[in-house]
Amino acid sequence: MLPVVLSAYGLKAELFEITAFGAGLINHTWRVKGAARDFILQRVNDDVFKNPEDIEENIRLIADYLKQHHPGYLFVAPVQTVDKREMVFSPGNGYFRLFPFIRDSRTVTVVDNALQAWEAAHQFGLFTKNLAGFPAGQLKITLPDFHNLSLRYGQFEQALQNGNPERIRECAAWIAIAQSCYNIVAEFEMIKTNPAFKIRVTHHDTKISNVLFDPQDKGLCVIDLDTVMPGYFISDVGDMMRTYLSPIGEEEPDYRQIEVRVDFFSAIVKGYLQEMKDELTETEKTCFIYAGKFMIYMQAIRFLTDYLNNDIYYGAKYPRHNLVRAGNQFTLLQRLLDKESLLARIQLKECAEAIPKQGY
C-alpha cells in the first residue's frame, strides 16, 4: 500500500525507511526517512472527515494566500503528487498526503512549562493574524458543528430523555452540575449574535502537539490543519486553556491532581495577544476566561452525554471511562471558576499592557 502511495509522489519506497510516527488518535502517520530528504506521510481518517477533498482544498487556498501575502511565514504545505494533487486516494486504503519533514523540529505532548505555553499561543495567534485578510467564508466546513456548544447541550438533553436509565440515575450529581452551568451556553448564544465577535480562520485543535518546536523550545509553526475552518477565537484560546492549564490530562481519574496553573494562563494570554492584540475587538479581549469555560464545559458534557448513551461515540477502554473523563473536565471547570477573580485581574492587566515583546 505505502509503496504505491509514495510512487504517486515520484518516490521509490525502497530508498526510504518508513516507520510509524506520533500518537495521533484520528489519522495514521508515518515518518519517511531518506538519505537526503525526510517526509511525513499521513492517512486521513475519512470516518471522521467525511469529505477529505475539502481538507485538501482548504489547505491549498491557505497555502496560496500565505505564499502571496506572507512569504516568510513557515507553512508546512503538502507535497504535490506528480499530477499536481495534494492528496492521493488508494482504493480500499483511503486518502493520503505527504508533508516535508522540518529538520531539527520536534513536537511535545505535554506542556511542561509556561514558556512552551507562551510559544504555542504565540504561534496560533500568528497563524490567525496572518490570515486576517483571507475571506474565512471560502473555507469548507470539514467537521460540521465541531464547536457548536448549543448543539452539544441539545445532545446532552436528548441523552437525558433517551439514554441508559441506570446510568442517568448513577450520574445525577454530574447531571446537576452540567445543568447548573447552562449560563455558559447562554453566553455562547449571545456571542453568535454579537458583531463584536468576528468569524476568522481558526485552527480548532490547539493542543500542544500541533505546534512544531526547535531544539531550544522556540515555536516554529502550527501543524495538523484538518480542522481549520471559520470560527471564533474562543475555540483556539479555549482549547489551549483546556489542555495547557492543568498538569494532568482528561484521562486522569485522580481529580486531586487537577489544578489551574495561573502562570500558564498568563502565558497563553500574553502569547496570543503578542500577535492578536490589534485583531481582537475590545469585547473579545474580555473573554479569555470565558474561552476556557466554553471549551472545558463543552468537552465535559460531550463525555457525559456519551456515557449516558452507552459510549457510542468515544468508546470506552474500561467501565465508566467516559464518566471519569466527564468528571475530570467538570473538576477542571470548577478549578477555573475558583480562580476566576484572580484570572480576571490577570486578563485585564495583560490586555491593557499588550505591546510587542520578544519572548515570554
C-alpha positions as CSV (number, residue, x, y, z in Angstrom):
1,M,0.0,0.0,0.0
2,L,2.6,2.6,1.1
3,P,4.9,2.0,-1.8
4,V,2.0,2.6,-4.2
5,V,1.2,5.9,-2.4
6,L,4.7,7.1,-2.4
7,S,5.1,6.3,-6.1
8,A,2.3,8.9,-6.8
9,Y,4.8,11.5,-5.5
10,G,7.6,10.2,-7.6
11,L,9.3,8.5,-4.7
12,K,10.7,4.9,-4.5
13,A,9.8,3.3,-1.2
14,E,12.9,1.1,-1.2
15,L,15.0,4.3,-0.8
16,F,13.3,5.3,2.4
17,E,12.9,3.9,5.9
18,I,9.2,4.0,6.8
19,T,8.2,3.9,10.5
20,A,5.1,4.8,12.5
21,F,5.2,8.3,13.9
22,G,3.5,10.2,16.6
23,A,0.5,9.3,18.8
24,G,-2.4,10.9,16.9
25,L,-5.8,9.4,17.7
26,I,-7.5,10.2,14.3
27,N,-5.1,10.0,11.4
28,H,-2.4,7.4,11.0
29,T,1.1,8.9,10.5
30,W,4.5,7.6,9.3
31,R,8.0,9.0,9.1
32,V,9.5,8.5,5.7
33,K,13.3,8.9,6.1
34,G,15.7,9.1,3.2
35,A,19.3,9.8,2.7
36,A,18.7,13.4,1.6
37,R,15.0,14.1,2.3
38,D,12.6,13.2,5.0
39,F,8.8,13.3,4.9
40,I,5.7,12.8,7.0
41,L,3.1,10.5,5.4
42,Q,-0.4,10.6,6.7
43,R,-3.6,8.7,6.1
44,V,-6.7,10.8,6.6
45,N,-9.4,9.2,8.7
46,D,-12.4,9.5,6.4
47,D,-14.7,8.0,9.0
48,V,-14.2,11.3,10.9
49,F,-13.6,13.6,7.9
50,K,-16.3,12.6,5.5
51,N,-15.0,14.7,2.6
52,P,-11.2,14.7,2.6
53,E,-11.2,16.7,-0.6
54,D,-12.5,19.6,1.4
55,I,-9.3,19.5,3.6
56,E,-7.2,19.4,0.5
57,E,-9.0,22.5,-0.9
58,N,-8.8,24.4,2.4
59,I,-5.0,23.8,2.8
60,R,-4.4,24.8,-0.9
61,L,-6.3,28.0,-0.5
62,I,-4.5,28.9,2.7
63,A,-1.1,28.0,1.3
64,D,-1.6,30.1,-1.8
65,Y,-2.7,33.1,0.3
66,L,0.2,32.8,2.7
67,K,2.7,32.4,-0.1
68,Q,1.5,35.6,-1.7
69,H,1.0,37.8,1.4
70,H,3.4,36.3,4.0
71,P,6.1,34.6,2.0
72,G,8.5,34.4,5.0
73,Y,6.0,32.5,7.2
74,L,6.8,28.9,7.8
75,F,3.8,27.0,6.5
76,V,4.1,23.2,6.1
77,A,2.2,22.7,2.9
78,P,1.6,19.2,1.5
79,V,3.9,17.9,-1.2
80,Q,2.2,17.8,-4.6
81,T,1.9,14.5,-6.5
82,V,3.4,14.1,-10.0
83,D,0.0,15.1,-11.3
84,K,-0.2,18.2,-9.1
85,R,-2.5,17.0,-6.4
86,E,-2.1,17.3,-2.6
87,M,-3.8,14.1,-1.8
88,V,-3.7,10.5,-3.0
89,F,-6.7,8.1,-3.0
90,S,-5.8,4.4,-2.7
91,P,-8.9,2.2,-3.3
92,G,-9.5,0.1,-0.2
93,N,-7.0,2.1,1.8
94,G,-8.2,5.6,1.8
95,Y,-6.7,9.1,1.4
96,F,-3.1,10.0,1.9
97,R,-1.0,13.2,1.9
98,L,2.7,13.8,2.2
99,F,4.5,16.7,4.0
100,P,8.1,17.7,4.1
101,F,9.7,16.9,7.5
102,I,11.1,20.0,9.1
103,R,14.6,19.1,10.2
104,D,15.6,19.9,13.8
105,S,11.9,20.2,14.7
106,R,10.0,18.3,17.3
107,T,6.6,18.1,18.9
108,V,5.7,17.8,22.6
109,T,2.7,16.0,24.1
110,V,2.6,17.7,27.5
111,V,3.1,21.3,28.3
112,D,6.0,21.3,30.7
113,N,6.5,25.0,31.4
114,A,4.9,28.4,30.8
115,L,7.4,29.2,28.1
116,Q,6.0,26.4,26.0
117,A,2.5,27.7,26.6
118,W,3.6,31.2,25.5
119,E,5.3,29.9,22.4
120,A,2.3,27.8,21.4
121,A,-0.2,30.6,22.0
122,H,2.0,32.9,20.0
123,Q,2.1,30.5,17.0
124,F,-1.6,30.0,17.0
125,G,-2.1,33.8,17.2
126,L,0.4,34.4,14.4
127,F,-1.4,31.8,12.2
128,T,-4.8,33.6,12.6
129,K,-3.3,37.1,12.3
130,N,-1.5,36.2,9.1
131,L,-4.8,35.0,7.7
132,A,-6.8,38.1,8.9
133,G,-7.2,39.2,5.3
134,F,-8.3,35.8,4.0
135,P,-12.1,35.5,3.4
136,A,-12.8,32.8,6.0
137,G,-16.2,32.1,4.4
138,Q,-14.3,30.5,1.5
139,L,-13.2,27.6,3.6
140,K,-15.1,24.4,3.6
141,I,-16.5,23.1,6.9
142,T,-14.6,19.9,7.5
143,L,-16.3,19.0,10.8
144,P,-19.8,20.4,10.9
145,D,-20.8,21.9,14.3
146,F,-17.5,20.8,15.8
147,H,-17.5,23.6,18.4
148,N,-21.3,24.3,18.5
149,L,-21.9,24.4,22.2
150,S,-25.6,24.9,21.8
151,L,-25.9,21.7,19.7
152,R,-23.8,19.8,22.3
153,Y,-26.1,20.9,25.1
154,G,-29.1,19.8,23.0
155,Q,-27.5,16.4,22.5
156,F,-27.0,16.2,26.3
157,E,-30.7,17.0,26.9
158,Q,-31.6,14.2,24.4
159,A,-29.4,11.8,26.3
160,L,-31.4,12.7,29.5
161,Q,-34.6,11.7,27.7
162,N,-33.4,8.6,25.7
163,G,-30.2,7.5,27.4
164,N,-29.5,4.5,29.6
165,P,-31.9,4.9,32.6
166,E,-29.5,3.3,35.0
167,R,-26.6,5.5,34.0
168,I,-28.8,8.6,34.2
169,R,-29.6,7.7,37.8
170,E,-26.0,7.0,38.6
171,C,-24.9,10.4,37.2
172,A,-27.5,12.5,39.0
173,A,-24.9,14.7,40.7
174,W,-22.8,15.3,37.5
175,I,-26.0,16.0,35.5
176,A,-27.0,18.6,38.1
177,I,-23.6,20.3,37.7
178,A,-23.9,20.3,33.9
179,Q,-27.4,21.9,34.2
180,S,-26.2,24.5,36.7
181,C,-23.6,25.7,34.2
182,Y,-26.1,26.5,31.4
183,N,-25.1,30.1,31.6
184,I,-22.1,29.1,29.6
185,V,-24.4,28.0,26.8
186,A,-26.5,31.2,27.1
187,E,-23.4,33.3,26.7
188,F,-22.4,31.4,23.6
189,E,-25.8,32.1,22.2
190,M,-25.2,35.8,22.7
191,I,-21.8,35.6,21.2
192,K,-23.2,34.2,17.9
193,T,-25.4,37.3,17.5
194,N,-22.8,39.9,18.7
195,P,-21.0,41.6,15.8
196,A,-18.1,42.3,18.2
197,F,-17.2,38.6,17.9
198,K,-15.6,38.1,14.5
199,I,-15.6,34.9,12.4
200,R,-11.9,34.2,11.5
201,V,-9.8,31.5,10.1
202,T,-9.5,29.3,13.2
203,H,-7.4,26.2,13.8
204,H,-9.9,24.5,16.2
205,D,-7.4,22.0,17.6
206,T,-4.7,23.9,19.6
207,K,-3.3,21.1,21.7
208,I,0.5,21.5,22.2
209,S,1.3,18.6,19.9
210,N,0.0,20.7,17.0
211,V,3.0,23.1,17.3
212,L,6.5,22.4,16.0
213,F,9.3,23.5,18.3
214,D,13.0,23.8,17.6
215,P,15.6,22.3,20.0
216,Q,15.6,25.4,22.1
217,D,11.8,25.2,22.7
218,K,11.0,28.1,20.4
219,G,7.8,27.6,18.4
220,L,8.3,27.3,14.7
221,C,4.8,26.9,13.2
222,V,1.4,25.2,13.6
223,I,0.6,21.8,12.0
224,D,-2.4,19.4,11.6
225,L,-4.7,21.7,9.6
226,D,-7.6,19.3,9.0
227,T,-9.9,21.3,11.4
228,V,-9.0,24.7,10.1
229,M,-12.4,26.3,9.4
230,P,-14.3,29.6,10.0
231,G,-14.8,30.1,13.8
232,Y,-14.5,32.3,16.9
233,F,-11.2,32.9,18.7
234,I,-12.7,31.3,21.8
235,S,-12.3,27.9,20.2
236,D,-8.5,28.3,19.8
237,V,-7.8,30.1,23.1
238,G,-10.3,27.8,24.9
239,D,-8.7,24.6,23.7
240,M,-5.3,25.9,24.9
241,M,-6.8,26.7,28.3
242,R,-8.4,23.2,28.4
243,T,-5.2,21.4,27.6
244,Y,-2.4,23.6,29.0
245,L,-3.6,24.8,32.3
246,S,-3.7,21.6,34.3
247,P,-0.6,19.4,34.8
248,I,-2.6,16.3,34.0
249,G,-4.9,15.5,31.1
250,E,-8.5,14.5,30.7
251,E,-7.8,10.7,31.2
252,E,-6.6,11.2,34.8
253,P,-9.1,9.6,37.4
254,D,-7.4,11.2,40.4
255,Y,-9.1,14.6,40.4
256,R,-7.0,15.8,43.3
257,Q,-4.2,16.3,40.8
258,I,-6.2,18.7,38.7
259,E,-5.3,22.4,39.1
260,V,-5.2,25.6,37.1
261,R,-1.7,27.0,36.8
262,V,-2.0,30.7,36.9
263,D,1.3,31.4,35.2
264,F,0.2,29.2,32.3
265,F,-3.0,31.2,32.0
266,S,-0.9,34.4,31.9
267,A,1.4,32.9,29.3
268,I,-1.5,31.9,27.0
269,V,-3.0,35.4,27.1
270,K,0.4,37.1,26.6
271,G,1.4,34.8,23.8
272,Y,-1.8,35.1,21.9
273,L,-2.0,38.9,22.3
274,Q,1.6,39.2,21.1
275,E,0.1,38.7,17.6
276,M,-3.7,39.3,18.0
277,K,-3.8,42.5,20.1
278,D,-4.7,44.6,17.1
279,E,-7.1,42.0,15.6
280,L,-9.3,41.2,18.6
281,T,-12.0,43.7,19.4
282,E,-12.1,45.2,22.9
283,T,-15.1,42.9,23.7
284,E,-13.2,39.8,22.6
285,K,-10.3,40.8,24.8
286,T,-12.6,40.4,27.9
287,C,-13.3,36.7,27.0
288,F,-10.1,34.8,27.6
289,I,-11.6,33.3,30.8
290,Y,-14.9,32.6,29.1
291,A,-13.0,30.8,26.3
292,G,-11.6,28.4,28.9
293,K,-15.1,27.8,30.3
294,F,-16.5,27.3,26.9
295,M,-14.2,24.5,25.8
296,I,-13.8,22.8,29.1
297,Y,-17.6,22.7,29.7
298,M,-18.3,21.5,26.1
299,Q,-15.9,18.6,26.4
300,A,-17.3,17.7,29.9
301,I,-20.9,17.5,28.6
302,R,-19.7,15.6,25.5
303,F,-18.1,12.9,27.7
304,L,-21.1,12.8,30.0
305,T,-23.5,12.6,27.0
306,D,-21.6,9.7,25.6
307,Y,-21.6,7.8,28.9
308,L,-25.4,8.3,29.1
309,N,-25.7,6.9,25.6
310,N,-23.6,3.8,26.4
311,D,-20.3,5.0,25.0
312,I,-21.4,5.0,21.3
313,Y,-19.1,8.0,20.2
314,Y,-15.8,7.9,22.1
315,G,-15.9,4.3,23.1
316,A,-14.5,3.2,26.4
317,K,-11.4,1.3,27.4
318,Y,-12.8,0.3,30.8
319,P,-16.2,0.6,32.6
320,R,-17.2,4.2,33.4
321,H,-14.3,5.5,31.3
322,N,-16.3,8.4,29.8
323,L,-17.8,9.2,33.2
324,V,-14.2,9.5,34.6
325,R,-13.4,11.8,31.7
326,A,-16.5,13.9,32.3
327,G,-15.7,14.2,36.0
328,N,-12.2,15.2,35.2
329,Q,-13.4,18.1,32.9
330,F,-16.1,19.2,35.3
331,T,-13.4,19.3,38.0
332,L,-11.1,21.4,35.8
333,L,-14.0,23.8,35.1
334,Q,-14.6,24.2,38.9
335,R,-10.9,24.9,39.4
336,L,-11.1,27.6,36.8
337,L,-14.2,29.1,38.4
338,D,-12.5,29.0,41.8
339,K,-9.7,31.2,40.4
340,E,-11.9,33.4,38.2
341,S,-11.4,36.6,40.2
342,L,-7.6,36.3,40.1
343,L,-7.6,35.3,36.4
344,A,-9.8,38.3,35.6
345,R,-7.3,40.6,37.1
346,I,-4.5,39.0,35.1
347,Q,-6.7,39.2,31.9
348,L,-7.3,42.9,32.5
349,K,-3.6,43.6,33.1
350,E,-2.3,41.6,30.1
351,C,-4.9,43.2,27.7
352,A,-4.0,46.7,29.0
353,E,-0.3,46.0,28.6
354,A,-0.5,44.1,25.3
355,I,2.5,45.5,23.4
356,P,5.0,43.6,21.2
357,K,7.6,41.8,23.3
358,Q,10.3,39.4,22.5
359,G,9.5,36.1,24.2
360,Y,7.8,35.3,27.5
